């Protein structure tokens, strides 16, 4: 951990100058400057004084958040190949998140599995081919580049009425797949 850099960031977050911090912590501006540039190392007691002046504590200062993964590649995907369709979970363990995106490939003249009624919402973007959204007794055709958005109050599924694979980015909230 770069203590000097982290102290400077904390000082700037609090909109304090070195002079302000020196006054609050009863340390010299020169010493604090050296600490921020890692040219001097404060004792634990002095670090506590600096942190108190910054409205923080030793435990908060040294607590580091676990970095969460932000970018995923195809190596991270989980694939479920069925006879009628293929699901690619593009975000690992998305069921713990607020929404769950999948890539769904539906083979010609085949359907996705049926999504039973639930309390939530869904969004879909047809990346390739054409599909029919079958929702209750209503049907909605969606072509490449088209989207659909609906609540989950009515059971539904997607049907590929074309002669080639259809590919859909399908997102639900909360996770349903």
C-alpha positions as a Markdown table, in Angstrom:
| # | Residue | x | y | z |
|---|---|---|---|---|
| 1 | Unk | 0.0 | 0.0 | 0.0 |
| 2 | Unk | 1.2 | 3.5 | -0.9 |
| 3 | Unk | 0.5 | 5.2 | 2.4 |
| 4 | Unk | 1.6 | 8.7 | 1.2 |
| 5 | Unk | -0.5 | 8.5 | -1.9 |
| 6 | Unk | -3.5 | 7.3 | 0.0 |
| 7 | Unk | -3.1 | 10.1 | 2.6 |
| 8 | Unk | -2.9 | 12.7 | -0.1 |
| 9 | Unk | -6.1 | 11.3 | -1.8 |
| 10 | Unk | -7.9 | 11.4 | 1.5 |
| 11 | Unk | -6.7 | 15.0 | 2.2 |
| 12 | Unk | -7.9 | 16.1 | -1.3 |
| 13 | Unk | -11.3 | 14.3 | -0.9 |
| 14 | Unk | -11.7 | 16.4 | 2.3 |
| 15 | Unk | -10.8 | 19.6 | 0.3 |
| 16 | Unk | -7.9 | 20.3 | 2.6 |
| 17 | Unk | -4.6 | 22.0 | 1.8 |
| 18 | Unk | -1.4 | 20.8 | 3.4 |
| 19 | Unk | -1.6 | 23.9 | 5.6 |
| 20 | Unk | -5.2 | 23.0 | 6.7 |
| 21 | Unk | -4.1 | 19.4 | 7.6 |
| 22 | Unk | -1.0 | 20.7 | 9.4 |
| 23 | Unk | -3.1 | 23.0 | 11.5 |
| 24 | Unk | -5.6 | 20.2 | 12.3 |
| 25 | Unk | -3.0 | 17.5 | 13.1 |
| 26 | Unk | -0.5 | 19.8 | 14.9 |
| 27 | Unk | 2.2 | 18.7 | 12.5 |
| 28 | Unk | 4.3 | 20.7 | 10.1 |
| 29 | Unk | 3.3 | 21.3 | 6.5 |
| 30 | Unk | 6.8 | 20.2 | 5.4 |
| 31 | Unk | 6.6 | 16.9 | 7.3 |
| 32 | Unk | 3.1 | 16.1 | 5.9 |
| 33 | Unk | 4.5 | 16.9 | 2.4 |
| 34 | Unk | 7.3 | 14.4 | 2.9 |
| 35 | Unk | 4.9 | 11.8 | 4.2 |
| 36 | Unk | 2.6 | 12.2 | 1.1 |
| 37 | Unk | 5.7 | 11.9 | -1.1 |
| 38 | Unk | 6.9 | 8.8 | 0.9 |
| 39 | Unk | 10.1 | 10.6 | 1.9 |
| 40 | Unk | 9.1 | 10.3 | 5.6 |
| 41 | Unk | 7.3 | 7.5 | 7.4 |
| 42 | Unk | 5.0 | 8.5 | 10.3 |
| 43 | Unk | 4.9 | 6.5 | 13.5 |
| 44 | Unk | 1.6 | 4.7 | 14.2 |
| 45 | Unk | 0.6 | 7.4 | 16.7 |
| 46 | Unk | 1.4 | 10.2 | 14.2 |
| 47 | Unk | -0.5 | 8.4 | 11.5 |
| 48 | Unk | -3.5 | 8.1 | 13.9 |
| 49 | Unk | -3.3 | 11.9 | 14.5 |
| 50 | Unk | -3.3 | 12.6 | 10.7 |
| 51 | Unk | -6.2 | 10.2 | 10.1 |
| 52 | Unk | -8.2 | 11.7 | 12.9 |
| 53 | Unk | -7.7 | 15.1 | 11.4 |
| 54 | Unk | -8.9 | 13.6 | 8.1 |
| 55 | Unk | -12.0 | 12.1 | 9.8 |
| 56 | Unk | -10.8 | 8.6 | 9.4 |
| 57 | Unk | -9.3 | 5.8 | 11.5 |
| 58 | Unk | -6.5 | 3.2 | 11.2 |
| 59 | Unk | -9.0 | 0.4 | 10.5 |
| 60 | Unk | -10.8 | 2.4 | 7.8 |
| 61 | Unk | -7.5 | 3.5 | 6.3 |
| 62 | Unk | -6.0 | 0.0 | 6.0 |
| 63 | Unk | -9.3 | -1.7 | 5.0 |
| 64 | Unk | -9.1 | -2.4 | 1.3 |
| 65 | Unk | -12.3 | -3.3 | -0.6 |
| 66 | Unk | -12.2 | -6.5 | -2.5 |
| 67 | Unk | -11.9 | -5.6 | -6.2 |
| 68 | Unk | -14.8 | -6.9 | -8.1 |
| 69 | Unk | -14.3 | -8.1 | -11.7 |
| 70 | Unk | -15.7 | -5.7 | -14.2 |
| 71 | Unk | -14.7 | -7.1 | -17.6 |
| 72 | Unk | -15.4 | -10.6 | -18.8 |
| 73 | Unk | -14.3 | -12.6 | -21.8 |
| 74 | Unk | -15.7 | -15.6 | -23.6 |
| 75 | Unk | -13.4 | -17.8 | -21.4 |
| 76 | Unk | -15.6 | -16.7 | -18.4 |
| 77 | Unk | -18.9 | -17.7 | -20.1 |
| 78 | Unk | -20.8 | -20.8 | -19.0 |
| 79 | Unk | -22.5 | -22.5 | -21.9 |
| 80 | Unk | -25.6 | -24.8 | -21.7 |
| 81 | Unk | -26.2 | -26.5 | -25.0 |
| 82 | Unk | -29.7 | -27.9 | -25.4 |
| 83 | Unk | -31.4 | -29.5 | -28.4 |
| 84 | Unk | -33.5 | -26.5 | -29.3 |
| 85 | Unk | -31.3 | -23.7 | -28.0 |
| 86 | Unk | -28.0 | -22.6 | -26.5 |
| 87 | Unk | -27.6 | -20.4 | -23.4 |
| 88 | Unk | -24.4 | -18.5 | -22.7 |
| 89 | Unk | -24.2 | -17.0 | -19.3 |
| 90 | Unk | -22.0 | -14.0 | -20.1 |
| 91 | Unk | -21.5 | -12.8 | -16.4 |
| 92 | Unk | -20.4 | -15.6 | -14.0 |
| 93 | Unk | -22.6 | -16.0 | -10.9 |
| 94 | Unk | -25.0 | -13.3 | -12.2 |
| 95 | Unk | -27.7 | -14.8 | -10.0 |
| 96 | Unk | -26.2 | -12.8 | -7.1 |
| 97 | Unk | -26.7 | -9.5 | -9.0 |
| 98 | Unk | -29.7 | -7.4 | -9.7 |
| 99 | Unk | -29.9 | -8.4 | -13.3 |
| 100 | Unk | -28.9 | -11.4 | -15.4 |
| 101 | Unk | -27.8 | -11.2 | -19.0 |
| 102 | Unk | -27.5 | -14.2 | -21.3 |
| 103 | Unk | -26.8 | -14.8 | -25.0 |
| 104 | Unk | -29.5 | -17.1 | -26.3 |
| 105 | Unk | -29.1 | -18.9 | -29.6 |
| 106 | Unk | -32.4 | -20.5 | -30.8 |
| 107 | Unk | -32.1 | -23.0 | -33.6 |
| 108 | Unk | -34.5 | -22.7 | -36.6 |
| 109 | Unk | -38.1 | -23.4 | -35.9 |
| 110 | Unk | -37.3 | -24.1 | -32.2 |
| 111 | Unk | -38.2 | -22.3 | -28.9 |
| 112 | Unk | -36.5 | -21.2 | -25.8 |
| 113 | Unk | -37.7 | -22.7 | -22.5 |
| 114 | Unk | -40.8 | -21.1 | -21.1 |
| 115 | Unk | -40.3 | -18.4 | -18.4 |
| 116 | Unk | -43.1 | -18.7 | -15.9 |
| 117 | Unk | -44.7 | -15.6 | -14.5 |
| 118 | Unk | -42.5 | -13.7 | -12.0 |
| 119 | Unk | -42.2 | -10.3 | -10.5 |
| 120 | Unk | -39.6 | -8.6 | -12.6 |
| 121 | Unk | -38.7 | -7.2 | -16.0 |
| 122 | Unk | -37.0 | -8.3 | -19.1 |
| 123 | Unk | -35.2 | -6.7 | -22.0 |
| 124 | Unk | -34.1 | -8.4 | -25.2 |
| 125 | Unk | -32.0 | -7.3 | -28.2 |
| 126 | Unk | -32.1 | -9.5 | -31.4 |
| 127 | Unk | -28.6 | -9.6 | -32.6 |
| 128 | Unk | -29.1 | -12.1 | -35.5 |
| 129 | Unk | -32.2 | -13.6 | -37.2 |
| 130 | Unk | -35.8 | -13.0 | -36.2 |
| 131 | Unk | -37.9 | -14.3 | -33.3 |
| 132 | Unk | -41.4 | -14.3 | -32.1 |
| 133 | Unk | -42.1 | -13.4 | -28.5 |
| 134 | Unk | -45.0 | -15.5 | -27.4 |
| 135 | Unk | -46.5 | -14.0 | -24.2 |
| 136 | Unk | -49.8 | -15.6 | -23.1 |
| 137 | Unk | -52.0 | -15.6 | -26.2 |
| 138 | Unk | -50.1 | -12.7 | -28.0 |
| 139 | Unk | -47.3 | -12.9 | -30.4 |
| 140 | Unk | -44.7 | -10.2 | -31.2 |
| 141 | Unk | -42.2 | -10.5 | -34.1 |
| 142 | Unk | -38.8 | -9.0 | -33.6 |
| 143 | Unk | -36.2 | -8.8 | -36.4 |
| 144 | Unk | -32.4 | -8.2 | -36.2 |
| 145 | Unk | -31.7 | -5.0 | -34.4 |
| 146 | Unk | -35.1 | -4.9 | -32.8 |
| 147 | Unk | -35.7 | -5.0 | -29.0 |
| 148 | Unk | -38.4 | -6.1 | -26.6 |
| 149 | Unk | -39.1 | -5.0 | -23.1 |
| 150 | Unk | -41.8 | -6.5 | -20.8 |
| 151 | Unk | -42.7 | -7.3 | -17.2 |
| 152 | Unk | -42.7 | -10.9 | -16.2 |
| 153 | Unk | -46.3 | -11.1 | -15.1 |
| 154 | Unk | -47.3 | -13.5 | -17.9 |
| 155 | Unk | -45.5 | -16.7 | -18.8 |
| 156 | Unk | -43.7 | -16.4 | -22.1 |
| 157 | Unk | -41.0 | -17.8 | -24.4 |
| 158 | Unk | -39.2 | -17.0 | -27.6 |
| 159 | Unk | -39.6 | -18.8 | -30.9 |
| 160 | Unk | -37.3 | -18.7 | -33.9 |
| 161 | Unk | -39.6 | -18.6 | -36.9 |
| 162 | Unk | -36.6 | -18.3 | -39.3 |
| 163 | Unk | -34.5 | -20.8 | -41.2 |
| 164 | Unk | -31.2 | -19.8 | -39.5 |
| 165 | Unk | -30.1 | -19.5 | -35.9 |
| 166 | Unk | -31.4 | -16.5 | -34.0 |
| 167 | Unk | -29.2 | -14.8 | -31.4 |
| 168 | Unk | -30.7 | -12.7 | -28.6 |
| 169 | Unk | -29.1 | -10.7 | -25.8 |
| 170 | Unk | -31.7 | -11.3 | -23.0 |
| 171 | Unk | -31.6 | -9.6 | -19.7 |
| 172 | Unk | -33.9 | -10.2 | -16.7 |
| 173 | Unk | -34.2 | -8.5 | -13.4 |
| 174 | Unk | -34.1 | -10.2 | -10.9 |
| 175 | Unk | -32.1 | -13.1 | -12.3 |
| 176 | Unk | -34.3 | -15.8 | -13.7 |
| 177 | Unk | -32.2 | -18.1 | -15.9 |
